[in-house]
C-alpha cells in the first residue's frame, strides 16, 4: 500500500508525494485530498460526503503543523465520543514511534519535541475553550457547532499568531458553516478556500457499495450525507408526496388481500390516528383521526376498524398511555404489537416511510391532513451523525406516525417485496 512517510526534514514548501518520508505512515491521499493539502489558504472549508477522507486529511495537516512546524494545535469536536472513536486512536498510532513524545490520555493531549502540541477539545462548554493563543485548529463536524465557537472563541485565539484553521463537515443546511464555505468561494477573501466533494469523488468507498446505499437511503439523507449538498429546504423529510397520493382504491376488504394497521394515540391536544394499509400492494385504504374522545371509545373505534379490515397485525405506539390501551385490546383478542418510540427507533421508522414514498412503494390517501403533516415534518441532523425527526412547533404528526407504523407492519408482513440489496 502506498503511504505517506513523515520526517522532520520535510517542509511544506510546494510538497510532492516523494517529499513525504518519515516514521509516521498514512494512506496516500486521493487527488482531492492532495488538491486541498497543497492549497496555501490560511482557512480551508471542506464540505464533503461521508467517508470521503476529510478526517484523514485533517490528521495529516495537524501532524504536519505540530510535528514539523512545532505549532500549538487543537482538534475541536462536538463531543469527546466523536474523537475517542477514531481521531484520538489515530493520533496515538501516528506518534507512537517518535522519540520525546509526552502523552496525557486523561487530557487527550500530545506534547511533541520542540514545542509542538496536539490537544483535543470539545464544544460542550465553549467558555472553557478560552485561553492562550493557538497556531492551528481543526474544527471537526463544524456544521454542528454553535457559530460562536468560531467567531467568539477560536478566531480570536488565532489572531496573535496568525494561525490557520480547517473546517471539516458534511453540510447541515445553510448555517454558519455554509457562510464560511461561501467565504472560501469569494475571490476577494484571499485567506479562505472552499472545497465541496461527494463521497463518490474518492477511492475510499467502492462504487458498488455506494449504489447499494443509494437504493436504500431516503433522498434527504443521501443528498446531505453522500452528495454534500447545502440544501435550502433543510428539514424536508418526505418528498414526492403529490405523486404518491391517490383516492382510496376501494371501501371494502378485497379477497386474498392482507391488511395492516398503524395506531398513534392521542386524547386532548394530540389526535389518535389509525392508518390501514393493504400489505399486498402498498396502498393505503383508510385513515381515521379524532380527539376529545375517551380511551374506551377509542378502543371501540379501533376494534370496529379491525372487524372490518381483519388486519394481519396492528402496530400501536406503546409509550405512555399506549401500554394500558394495548393490554385492553389484547384482552379483546386483537392482533396488536407494541412499538416503543425512542430517538433510536423513530429514525429508521420515519426513514423507511420516506424511502417508500420516494420509490413509489406506497400509495398514500389523498387526505389533506395527512399530506399536510407529511409536508411539514422536519428533521435536524445531530452531531452524532443521526437525525431527530418531528413536527414543527405547534404542529402534529399523528397521521405521520400511524402511517409509518402501518408501513412498518407491511414490511414485516411478508406480502410486499422490499429491495434490501
TIMIFI-316536 format. One line per field, with one value per residue (C-alpha): residue number from 1; residue in one letter; x, y, z. Coordinates in nm, 3 decimals, decimal comma. Example, Ala and Ser with C-alpha at 12.3 -4.5 7.8 and 13.67 -1.06 7.14 Angstrom:
<pts>
nr 1  2 $
rest a  s $
c1 1,230  1,367 $
c2 -0,450  -0,106 $
c3 0,780  0,714 $
</pts>
This chain:
<pts>
nr 1  2  3  4  5  6  7  8  9  10  11  12  13  14  15  16  17  18  19  20  21  22  23  24  25  26  27  28  29  30  31  32  33  34  35  36  37  38  39  40  41  42  43  44  45  46  47  48  49  50  51  52  53  54  55  56  57  58  59  60  61  62  63  64  65  66  67  68  69  70  71  72  73  74  75  76  77  78  79  80  81  82  83  84  85  86  87  88  89  90  91  92  93  94  95  96  97  98  99  100  101  102  103  104  105  106  107  108  109  110  111  112  113  114  115  116  117  118  119  120  121  122  123  124  125  126  127  128  129  130  131  132  133  134  135  136  137  138  139  140  141  142  143  144  145  146  147  148  149  150  151  152  153  154  155  156  157  158  159  160  161  162  163  164  165  166  167  168  169  170  171  172  173  174  175  176  177  178  179  180  181  182  183  184  185  186  187  188  189  190  191  192  193  194  195  196  197  198  199  200  201  202  203  204  205  206  207  208  209  210  211  212  213  214  215  216  217  218  219  220  221  222  223  224  225  226  227  228  229  230  231  232  233  234  235  236  237  238  239  240  241  242  243  244  245  246  247  248  249  250  251  252  253  254  255  256  257  258  259  260  261  262  263  264  265  266  267  268  269  270  271  272  273  274  275  276  277  278  279  280  281  282  283  284  285  286  287  288  289  290  291  292  293  294  295  296  297  298  299  300  301  302  303  304  305  306  307  308  309  310  311  312  313  314  315  316  317  318  319  320  321  322  323  324  325  326  327  328  329  330  331  332  333  334  335  336  337  338  339  340  341  342  343  344  345  346  347  348  349  350  351  352  353  354  355  356  357  358  359  360  361  362  363  364  365  366  367  368  369  370  371  372  373  374  375  376  377  378  379  380  381  382  383  384  385  386  387  388  389  390  391  392  393  394  395  396  397  398  399  400  401  402  403  404  405  406  407  408  409  410  411  412  413  414  415  416  417  418  419  420  421 $
rest x  x  x  x  x  x  x  x  x  x  x  x  x  x  x  x  x  x  x  x  x  x  x  x  x  x  x  x  x  x  x  x  x  x  x  x  x  x  x  x  x  x  x  x  x  x  x  x  x  x  x  x  x  x  x  x  x  x  x  x  x  x  x  x  x  x  x  x  x  x  x  x  x  x  x  x  x  x  x  x  x  x  x  x  x  x  x  x  x  x  x  x  x  x  x  x  x  x  x  x  x  x  x  x  x  x  x  x  x  x  x  x  x  x  x  x  x  x  x  x  x  x  x  x  x  x  x  x  x  x  x  x  x  x  x  x  x  x  x  x  x  x  x  x  x  x  x  x  x  x  x  x  x  x  x  x  x  x  x  x  x  x  x  x  x  x  x  x  x  x  x  x  x  x  x  x  x  x  x  x  x  x  x  x  x  x  x  x  x  x  x  x  x  x  x  x  x  x  x  x  x  x  x  x  x  x  x  x  x  x  x  x  x  x  x  x  x  x  x  x  x  x  x  x  x  x  x  x  x  x  x  x  x  x  x  x  x  x  x  x  x  x  x  x  x  x  x  x  x  x  x  x  x  x  x  x  x  x  x  x  x  x  x  x  x  x  x  x  x  x  x  x  x  x  x  x  x  x  x  x  x  x  x  x  x  x  x  x  x  x  x  x  x  x  x  x  x  x  x  x  x  x  x  x  x  x  x  x  x  x  x  x  x  x  x  x  x  x  x  x  x  x  x  x  x  x  x  x  x  x  x  x  x  x  x  x  x  x  x  x  x  x  x  x  x  x  x  x  x  x  x  x  x  x  x  x  x  x  x  x  x  x  x  x  x  x  x  x  x  x  x  x  x  x  x  x  x  x  x  x  x  x  x  x  x  x  x  x  x  x  x  x  x  x  x  x  x  x  x  x  x  x  x  x  x  x  x  x  x  x  x  x  x  x  x  x  x  x  x  x  x $
c1 0,000  0,130  0,194  0,299  0,621  0,698  1,039  1,135  1,346  1,029  0,900  0,561  0,718  0,538  0,543  0,527  0,447  0,816  0,892  0,680  0,908  0,900  0,822  0,452  0,256  -0,085  -0,264  -0,161  -0,435  -0,653  -0,634  -0,900  -0,708  -0,384  -0,558  -0,658  -0,326  -0,132  -0,367  -0,192  -0,508  -0,499  -0,859  -0,991  -1,355  -1,422  -1,785  -1,754  -1,964  -1,929  -1,610  -1,455  -1,145  -1,173  -1,074  -0,773  -0,665  -0,719  -0,495  -0,219  -0,245  -0,245  0,051  0,238  0,168  0,258  0,546  0,721  0,633  0,620  0,282  0,025  -0,278  -0,632  -0,865  -1,214  -1,519  -1,880  -1,825  -1,528  -1,704  -1,663  -1,286  -1,236  -1,381  -1,138  -0,927  -0,753  -0,653  -0,524  -0,316  -0,168  -0,083  0,078  0,320  0,392  0,740  0,851  1,104  1,046  0,666  0,466  0,107  -0,164  -0,453  -0,676  -0,633  -0,618  -0,303  0,018  0,334  0,586  0,957  1,047  0,716  0,452  0,121  -0,193  -0,488  -0,845  -1,116  -1,495  -1,756  -1,967  -1,874  -1,750  -1,628  -1,377  -1,211  -1,094  -0,727  -0,384  -0,348  -0,302  -0,139  -0,370  -0,721  -0,923  -1,299  -1,433  -1,807  -1,801  -2,158  -2,285  -2,107  -2,255  -2,142  -1,993  -1,729  -1,558  -1,647  -1,608  -1,353  -1,130  -1,090  -0,957  -0,712  -0,561  -0,528  -0,197  -0,026  -0,193  -0,277  -0,479  -0,790  -0,958  -1,336  -1,440  -1,805  -2,094  -2,347  -2,618  -2,838  -2,736  -2,593  -2,264  -2,060  -2,227  -2,143  -1,775  -1,790  -1,915  -1,619  -1,395  -1,568  -1,522  -1,209  -1,177  -1,141  -0,781  -0,728  -1,011  -1,061  -1,367  -1,396  -1,702  -1,673  -1,923  -1,837  -1,807  -1,524  -1,274  -1,144  -1,237  -1,588  -1,643  -1,880  -2,098  -2,131  -2,239  -2,501  -2,638  -2,655  -2,824  -3,102  -3,191  -3,142  -3,400  -3,327  -3,276  -3,012  -2,840  -2,810  -2,666  -2,454  -2,315  -2,358  -2,260  -2,539  -2,614  -2,990  -3,208  -3,502  -3,324  -3,569  -3,795  -3,821  -4,087  -4,053  -4,271  -4,594  -4,814  -4,708  -4,767  -5,123  -5,442  -5,807  -5,892  -5,879  -6,183  -6,406  -6,420  -6,157  -6,059  -6,037  -5,687  -5,551  -5,370  -5,406  -5,205  -5,293  -5,082  -5,203  -5,076  -5,260  -5,378  -5,658  -5,681  -5,431  -5,299  -5,508  -5,544  -5,473  -5,545  -5,400  -5,499  -5,266  -5,308  -4,992  -5,049  -4,981  -4,876  -5,196  -5,341  -5,713  -5,837  -5,740  -5,926  -5,830  -6,006  -5,953  -6,155  -6,269  -6,231  -5,998  -6,274  -6,448  -6,118  -6,057  -6,407  -6,342  -6,019  -6,195  -6,458  -6,190  -6,023  -6,353  -6,397  -6,046  -5,933  -5,570  -5,288  -5,125  -5,189  -4,875  -4,953  -4,730  -4,677  -4,532  -4,723  -5,098  -5,033  -4,950  -5,288  -5,473  -5,275  -5,332  -5,707  -5,702  -5,510  -5,777  -6,027  -5,823  -5,689  -5,350  -5,171  -4,796  -4,616  -4,386  -4,179  -4,088  -3,744  -3,478  -3,318  -3,633  -3,804  -3,533  -3,547  -3,928  -3,952  -3,669  -3,832  -4,155  -3,968  -3,785  -4,108  -4,274  -3,977  -3,965  -4,343  -4,360  -4,653  -4,965  -5,093  -5,453  -5,517  -5,604  -5,520  -5,436  -5,204  -5,032  -5,001  -4,842  -4,602  -4,505  -4,442  -4,243  -3,888  -3,551  -3,242  -2,903  -2,724  -2,351  -2,353  -2,445  -2,808  -3,129  -3,401  -3,747  -4,069  -4,347  -4,266  -4,353  -4,730  -4,780  -4,900  -4,752  -5,025  -5,110  -4,739  -4,663  -4,973  -4,882  -4,519  -4,631  -4,862  -4,577  -4,355  -4,618  -4,638  -4,262  -4,270  -4,584  -4,405  -4,653  -4,472  -4,139  -3,882  -3,544  -3,287  -2,992 $
c2 0,000  0,346  0,557  0,900  0,884  1,174  1,311  1,634  1,708  1,762  2,116  2,223  2,431  2,304  1,942  1,647  1,287  1,195  1,458  1,280  1,037  0,969  0,720  0,818  0,641  0,714  0,604  0,810  1,066  1,067  1,362  1,567  1,544  1,644  1,942  2,067  1,984  2,187  2,487  2,772  2,927  3,003  2,890  2,590  2,480  2,118  2,023  1,656  1,340  1,060  0,855  1,094  1,119  1,464  1,344  1,162  1,483  1,679  1,434  1,482  1,860  1,872  1,631  1,844  2,158  2,012  1,778  1,956  2,319  2,288  2,458  2,452  2,279  2,194  1,933  2,054  1,824  1,848  1,560  1,356  1,043  1,170  1,193  0,885  0,652  0,748  1,064  1,006  0,643  0,757  1,032  0,793  0,546  0,817  0,933  0,601  0,566  0,927  0,998  1,252  1,247  1,305  1,176  1,268  1,030  1,190  1,534  1,395  1,591  1,507  1,715  1,675  1,763  2,126  2,258  2,116  2,030  1,848  1,870  1,755  1,992  1,980  2,248  2,120  2,422  2,696  2,924  2,659  2,685  3,037  3,075  3,146  3,168  2,867  2,829  2,586  2,445  2,167  2,206  1,855  1,833  2,212  2,242  2,101  2,351  2,683  2,973  3,145  2,870  3,014  3,383  3,435  3,172  3,016  3,309  3,547  3,277  3,263  3,640  3,699  3,401  3,449  3,083  2,873  2,656  2,368  2,326  1,965  1,863  1,733  2,015  2,097  2,334  2,691  2,779  2,945  2,661  2,734  3,104  3,019  2,796  3,096  3,296  3,037  3,081  3,458  3,555  3,870  3,660  3,562  3,390  3,148  2,848  2,621  2,266  2,051  1,680  1,394  1,055  0,916  1,161  0,947  0,592  0,507  0,362  0,109  0,227  -0,084  -0,025  0,334  0,217  -0,024  0,255  0,486  0,236  0,206  0,560  0,838  1,137  1,390  1,168  1,081  1,444  1,560  1,265  1,145  1,429  1,701  1,931  2,255  2,228  2,537  2,318  2,163  1,967  1,840  1,467  1,345  1,418  1,322  1,346  1,459  1,164  0,923  1,040  0,887  0,836  0,524  0,230  0,062  0,078  -0,289  -0,560  -0,747  -1,128  -1,269  -0,930  -0,881  -0,566  -0,398  -0,113  0,157  0,344  0,662  0,750  1,095  1,245  1,620  1,837  1,549  1,318  0,945  0,837  0,495  0,411  0,099  -0,028  -0,307  -0,510  -0,692  -0,385  -0,098  0,103  0,298  0,222  0,406  0,675  0,786  1,071  1,203  1,358  1,463  1,102  0,871  0,574  0,316  0,470  0,498  0,127  0,054  0,250  0,062  -0,268  -0,174  -0,096  -0,428  -0,612  -0,461  -0,499  -0,801  -0,690  -0,937  -0,714  -0,384  -0,190  0,058  0,307  0,174  0,481  0,632  0,569  0,320  0,037  0,009  0,057  -0,222  -0,451  -0,391  -0,459  -0,781  -0,897  -0,841  -1,072  -0,808  -0,883  -0,584  -0,543  -0,279  -0,016  0,180  0,516  0,650  0,853  0,525  0,354  0,658  0,741  0,409  0,411  0,754  0,694  0,372  0,559  0,842  0,594  0,410  0,735  0,834  0,490  0,472  0,159  0,306  0,485  0,741  0,852  1,191  1,330  1,698  1,645  1,353  1,525  1,847  1,672  1,486  1,807  1,989  1,708  1,815  1,672  1,804  1,648  1,563  1,588  1,215  1,153  1,062  1,257  1,393  1,388  1,560  1,804  2,177  2,365  2,371  2,110  1,750  1,425  1,178  1,064  1,052  0,810  0,598  0,569  0,491  0,216  0,072  0,068  -0,092  -0,365  -0,409  -0,450  -0,728  -0,899  -1,084  -0,969  -0,666  -0,724  -0,480  -0,437  -0,476  -0,531 $
c3 0,000  -0,085  0,222  0,330  0,527  0,756  0,862  1,033  0,723  0,516  0,482  0,336  0,056  -0,253  -0,128  -0,363  -0,282  -0,286  -0,020  0,238  0,418  0,791  1,064  1,065  0,792  0,646  0,336  0,034  -0,026  -0,335  -0,576  -0,397  -0,070  -0,241  -0,401  -0,056  0,108  -0,149  -0,135  0,053  0,204  0,574  0,631  0,436  0,447  0,348  0,281  0,193  0,195  0,445  0,419  0,167  0,382  0,536  0,884  0,742  0,568  0,889  1,075  0,820  0,845  1,224  1,244  0,992  1,193  1,533  1,447  1,163  1,234  1,616  1,642  1,921  1,770  1,873  1,727  1,820  1,821  1,946  2,195  2,315  2,192  1,837  1,882  2,101  1,838  1,562  1,590  1,924  1,844  1,503  1,661  1,916  1,641  1,430  1,702  1,873  1,717  1,771  2,043  2,316  2,292  2,611  2,607  2,857  2,793  3,056  2,897  2,539  2,479  2,292  2,352  2,073  2,074  2,012  2,150  1,917  2,084  1,974  2,213  2,165  2,288  2,277  2,225  2,515  2,726  2,489  2,769  2,881  2,539  2,605  2,686  2,538  2,165  1,940  1,599  1,424  1,471  1,311  1,363  1,306  1,229  1,220  1,088  1,418  1,639  1,754  1,540  1,845  1,877  1,573  1,598  1,973  2,076  1,811  1,570  1,839  1,957  1,608  1,571  1,751  1,589  1,251  1,279  1,037  1,062  0,884  0,888  0,827  0,796  0,598  0,540  0,791  0,597  0,530  0,867  0,968  0,816  0,483  0,528  0,582  0,274  0,077  0,212  0,054  -0,280  -0,275  -0,473  -0,261  0,058  -0,008  0,328  0,256  0,028  -0,003  -0,127  -0,194  -0,273  -0,276  -0,129  -0,482  -0,556  -0,369  -0,388  -0,030  -0,075  -0,353  -0,629  -0,598  -0,225  -0,287  -0,537  -0,277  -0,018  -0,269  -0,344  0,022  0,151  0,166  -0,056  0,223  0,382  0,055  -0,056  0,275  0,381  0,049  -0,202  0,050  -0,072  0,111  0,086  0,117  0,223  0,520  0,725  0,446  0,518  0,274  -0,097  -0,390  -0,192  -0,482  -0,696  -0,408  -0,325  -0,467  -0,367  -0,169  -0,413  -0,256  0,052  0,143  0,202  -0,112  -0,134  -0,079  0,032  0,361  0,572  0,846  1,080  1,246  1,556  1,721  2,043  2,148  2,351  2,404  2,217  2,008  1,795  1,777  1,420  1,270  0,929  0,732  0,459  0,206  0,263  -0,065  -0,281  -0,051  -0,100  0,190  0,213  0,523  0,773  1,083  1,313  1,623  1,966  2,271  2,295  2,597  2,583  2,594  2,295  2,110  2,161  2,038  1,718  1,661  1,727  1,467  1,210  1,287  1,250  0,903  0,762  0,965  0,977  0,999  1,260  1,439  1,528  1,807  1,983  2,333  2,506  2,798  2,764  2,486  2,727  2,906  2,577  2,415  2,713  2,685  2,309  2,357  2,602  2,322  2,101  1,858  1,696  1,849  1,868  2,070  1,919  2,168  2,021  2,108  1,931  1,828  1,699  1,547  1,292  1,098  1,119  0,954  0,708  0,586  0,511  0,337  0,115  0,035  -0,078  -0,294  -0,460  -0,508  -0,294  -0,102  -0,223  0,026  0,068  -0,088  0,254  0,318  0,686  0,614  0,323  0,524  0,821  0,593  0,412  0,741  0,901  0,981  1,071  1,242  1,185  1,510  1,567  1,642  1,278  1,340  1,283  1,507  1,348  1,445  1,367  1,377  1,699  1,740  1,468  1,475  1,348  1,447  1,093  1,006  1,289  1,223  0,854  0,936  1,176  0,910  0,659  0,923  0,959  0,581  0,555  0,810  0,681  0,403  0,137  -0,012  -0,184  -0,038  -0,205  0,069  -0,162 $
</pts>
